[in-house]
């Protein structure tokens, strides 16, 4: 009876070239964000580039990646974040909830500088 239950794949494992790669929090975030951005680029390239602060070349290069190439890129980057927090993240967190969307829209989503690597 116990053998009949299928085992769900671990969401933090990435199959790559016949090998399973454990996804750390940074790799998982990079993979999910890159997949979401790539999907957005398929649907609305200009809006997606604006939303995520990409230039046209970055958008085209991400869109050109196959899912397998995207997975390989994330694996090869390792535990380094591709998508850094906004410079004004602390201000947005401290702002009243009702104002956060307005403040975020009024300021460019510039990555913070001096982040620990």
Helices and strands as residue ranges (DSSP letters): G 2-4, E 13-16, E 19-22, H 25-43, H 45-52, H 56-64, H 67-77, H 89-94, H 97-106
